[in-house]
């Protein structure tokens, strides 16, 4: 009886995994916004994206590459600066779009670049030092979080346009 129960359990988990694999192949993967929400380490970023009116854009077809600051990265920004940005939709959108590059640029390609033009219009500096990748001085701490409309690379600081 125990072996039958184990076989049924293994079969059930195989079926569930197969369903996830099929769902992933049929475009049911989450977009950039939903991926950020599900990660639960981008609450400030998601709040800012909503305040700037960029949700529909980042849910769009893309593809986009987002250098996404964590909640800890946003915590480094002085409260008065962050509150001022959240109160100024245009300035907030300017900062947030500075974190986005058009196209799907995976980590293997990012390390080959010295700069990238952002959706905001300015260019971010990309450099590799001691085996670590930096975007405008912010360290990339996690790479290649795939979404249906692009990719997210996690950074440890909020980067600001010139």
N, C-alpha and C positions, 0 to 999 in steps of 0.2 A: 504494500500500500504506500509506503514511504517513497519508493522509487517512482510510482505512478504520480504521486503528488509533486515530486521534484520535476518530473518530465512535463507535467502540465504547467508548472511555474516557469520552467525554462521556455517552454513553447509560448506562453503568454508574453513574457518579456521580449522574446524574439519578434512576436507579432507587433508589440508596441514600438520596438525599435524600427521595424520595417515601415510602420505607419509614419513615423517621424522622417525616415529617409525618403519615402514617397512624397510627403508633404513638402520637404525641402526641394525636391526636384520639380515640383509643380508650382513654384513661385509663392509658396505660402510662408517663406521666411519673413521675418519682421523687417520693416524699413528702419532707417537710421533713428528716427524719433522713438519708435516702439522698442528698438534695441536698447537705446539709452535709458528709457523708462524701466525696462526689465532689469537692467544691470544694477539699479538702485545705488549707484555711486555718482550719479550725474543729476541729482535733484535740483541743484542750483542752476546747472546748465539748461535743464528742461524748463525750469521756471523762466529763465532769461529768454529762451527761444519762444516761449508762449508770449511773454511780455513784448517781444520785438515783432510779433506777428510772422514768425518764420516757420511755424509748424507745417503749414501746407507746402511750403517750398522744400523743406527737408523730408517731407513725405512724398515728394514728387519723383518723377522718373529717374532723375540723376543721369549718370552716376556721380556721386560726390565722395570726396575724401574729407573726413572731419578729424581735425586734431582737437580732441575733446578734453577739456580740463575737468578734473574730478571735483567733488565737493571740497576736498582738502585744498585743492589749487585755488578755488574761489575764496576759501577762508583766509588765504594769504593777502587777498585784496583788501585794503582798508575799507571798513564798513561804509564810511561816507562816500567813497568813490563808487562802491558797488550800488549803494542806494541811489546815487545821482544817475548812474547808468540805467538802473531799472526804471527810473522816472522819466528818462529821455529816450523814447522809442527809436529815434533816428540814430543817436549815438550808440545805443545798445546794438542795433542791427549792424552798424559799422564795425563794432568790435567782434560780434559773433561771426559775421561773414568773412572776417579776417582769419578765422579758424577753419575755413572751408576752401578746398581746392576742387575745381571741376575735374571730373574723371575719377576713375577708381585706381588709386596709386597704392599698390601693396608695398609692404615693408622692403621687400627685395629690390623694388624700384626706388623707393624713397632714399635708400642709402647711396644710390648712384647720383643723386641730385645735389646741387649746391644751393638751389633756390627753387621756389615754386610760386606762381602767380595765384593769388587768392581770388575768390569770388568778389571780395570787397574791392579789388583792383590793384592793391599793392602786392609786393613780393615778400615772402617770408624767407629768411636765411635758413638753410639746412646744412648741418655739419655733423660729422662723425668724429668724436673724441674718445679715445680709450675704449673703443668698441661700443660706445653709446651714441644714440642719435639725438640731436637737439634741433628744435625748431624755434628760431628766434630766442634761443637761450633756455627754452623749456625742454626738459628731458622727456623723450618718448619712453614711457614705462611699460606699455602693453601695445602690441601691434596686431593688425589684421583681424579685427573683430568684424566679421562679414555681416552685411545687411543686404536686403533685397535690392537696394538702390545705391550701394556703395560700400565703403569701409570706414571703420573708426580706428584711429590710433589714439591711445590715451596719453595725455601729457600732464606734467606735474605743476604747471603754472598757467595762468591766463596770459596770453600774449596780446600785446596792444599795437595797433597800427601807429605809424609815425605821425 
